[in-house]
Every structure is written in C-alpha cells, then in structure tokens.
Amino acid sequence: MPITMSPQVLTASNDAYITQGITARLQTLSGAQASGALTISVIDFPVTLLDSPNASTTVTFSNVPSNFANTWFVEVSNRGANSVTFAGVTYDGGSTPTLQTTGKSVLEFFSRDGGTTVYAKVRFSIP
C-alpha cells in the first residue's frame, strides 16, 4: 500500500507497516541555564539536554498536547553532585532512578492525558 497524503482506511486485507522515527527540535541548557526551577515546553522542545547543571534542578513540563499519546526525552549530562528531579512523574518500577553523575542519563517520558499523568523511565545510562 503506497503512502499518500490522503487517508486510507485499513481493512483486514491490507498490511500496515509503521516505522517510528524521531526528528525533533533540541533544546540545550548548560550550567546555570540547566539549574534551578526549569519548565520544559514539550510541544516546543520534545528533546532537551541538561548539560552540567551547577545547582540542584527541578523540572516541570508544560504544553503537553491533549488527546494524543506523547513521548519526549531529556538527557542529563555531567550533573556531578547536583540533583535533577522531575516534578509529578511516576517512574517505571515505582522508584526514582539514580542518574549518572559524570556520564549521561537519557530519560523517556510518556503522557496521554495532556501531562496530568506522566510516566518515565531511564532509556539509556552511560557512565
């Protein structure tokens, strides 16, 4: 079945193969910009890098589209002894993960209700 700009209703006789690829705007925040109380707009920056925060950081999310399943990512790099927390998030396994101190931790977030409920897990952890 060719991909077209016109929607086509799939029936039992049609095979559908869907490959998800992500090309998204990247927001990079470093040092003082990556520290303190941060609000990340999911619709504007679905991928954010927090590089070398120089103080503890608390992240909240805004502009999570309603009526859609949304996935976004935050990479925390070289946080040192500074804590990075994400407000209002329920983690896979039930407990807050430990993020790398000198390496990278990439977290994946998911919401299907406009950000009222946000689930997260560490997708990659690189020392």
C-alpha distance (Angstrom), angle and dihedral (degrees) to the residues before:
residue distance angle dihedral
M1 . . .
P2 3.82 . .
I3 3.78 120.7 .
T4 3.78 111.2 -115.8
M5 3.78 137.7 169.3
S6 3.81 89.0 -112.4
P7 3.79 115.4 82.5
Q8 3.77 116.1 -117.4
V9 3.77 124.4 -159.9
L10 3.77 110.3 -126.7
T11 3.77 118.2 -134.4
A12 3.77 130.8 -168.7
S13 3.79 89.9 -92.4
N14 3.82 94.0 58.4
D15 3.78 123.9 81.0
A16 3.79 117.1 -142.6
Y17 3.78 121.7 -158.6
I18 3.78 115.0 -174.6
T19 3.77 123.5 -176.3
Q20 3.77 117.0 -170.1
G21 3.76 115.2 -143.4
I22 3.76 125.9 173.4
T23 3.75 126.2 -143.1
A24 3.76 108.3 163.7
R25 3.76 143.4 157.0
L26 3.79 112.2 -88.4
Q27 3.78 122.1 -145.4
T28 3.81 115.3 -162.7
L29 3.80 119.1 -162.6
S30 3.82 119.4 -179.0
G31 3.80 136.4 -174.2
A32 3.81 111.6 -26.6
Q33 3.84 90.9 6.0
A34 3.82 88.6 59.8
S35 3.80 93.1 49.2
G36 3.80 139.0 81.6
A37 3.80 123.2 14.9
L38 3.82 109.6 -9.0
T39 3.78 130.8 -178.5
I40 3.80 116.1 -159.4
S41 3.80 117.6 -159.9
V42 3.79 103.8 -141.5
I43 3.79 95.7 -162.3
D44 3.82 91.5 51.5
F45 3.80 99.5 39.2
P46 3.83 114.2 20.3
V47 3.81 88.6 169.9
T48 3.80 120.0 48.6
L49 3.80 130.5 176.3
L50 3.81 117.8 -154.8
D51 3.80 102.3 -165.2
S52 3.80 122.7 -170.2
P53 3.82 100.2 -23.0
N54 3.81 108.6 -157.1
A55 3.83 96.0 -153.5
S56 3.79 138.2 23.1
T57 3.79 112.9 -63.3
T58 3.80 132.9 -152.4
V59 3.80 115.9 -168.1
T60 3.78 126.2 -160.2
F61 3.79 125.4 -179.1
S62 3.79 127.7 -131.6
N63 3.79 136.6 179.0
V64 3.80 95.8 34.3
P65 3.82 103.7 167.1
S66 3.81 115.1 -114.0
N67 3.80 123.7 -131.5
F68 3.80 92.4 25.0
A69 3.78 134.9 91.3
N70 3.80 104.7 -115.4
T71 3.78 130.9 -165.4
W72 3.79 124.3 -175.9
F73 3.80 137.3 165.5
V74 3.79 138.7 -136.5
E75 3.80 121.8 -168.6
V76 3.80 115.9 -157.8
S77 3.79 111.8 -161.8
N78 3.81 130.2 -174.4
R79 3.81 96.6 -13.4
G80 3.82 93.7 163.9
A81 3.82 112.1 -169.2
N82 3.82 91.8 -23.8
S83 3.78 116.1 112.0
V84 3.80 120.6 -130.1
T85 3.79 115.4 -161.9
F86 3.79 132.7 177.0
A87 3.81 116.2 -142.9
G88 3.79 120.5 -130.5
V89 3.81 96.5 5.7
T90 3.81 127.4 140.8
Y91 3.80 111.0 -150.7
D92 3.77 129.7 -142.9
G93 3.80 106.5 -100.8
G94 3.81 92.3 22.5
S95 3.80 101.0 -93.5
T96 3.78 134.7 87.5
P97 3.81 109.9 -99.5
T98 3.79 124.0 -125.7
L99 3.79 110.4 -114.5
Q100 3.79 124.4 -144.9
T101 3.81 114.8 -93.3
T102 3.81 100.5 -155.5
G103 3.78 100.9 13.7
K104 3.78 134.2 48.4
S105 3.78 134.3 -73.9
V106 3.80 118.3 -169.7
L107 3.79 114.4 -161.0
E108 3.78 125.2 -162.7
F109 3.81 118.8 -151.2
F110 3.80 128.3 -164.5
S111 3.80 133.8 -170.6
R112 3.77 132.7 163.9
D113 3.79 98.4 179.2
G114 3.79 104.9 60.7
G115 3.80 94.3 -84.5
T116 3.80 97.9 -55.3
T117 3.80 87.7 118.6
V118 3.80 118.1 28.0
Y119 3.79 123.7 -175.8
A120 3.80 123.4 -166.2
K121 3.77 144.3 -179.5
V122 3.76 136.9 176.0
R123 3.79 104.5 -100.7
F124 3.83 97.2 -176.1
S125 3.77 132.4 10.2
I126 3.81 115.9 -171.2
P127 3.83 119.3 -179.8
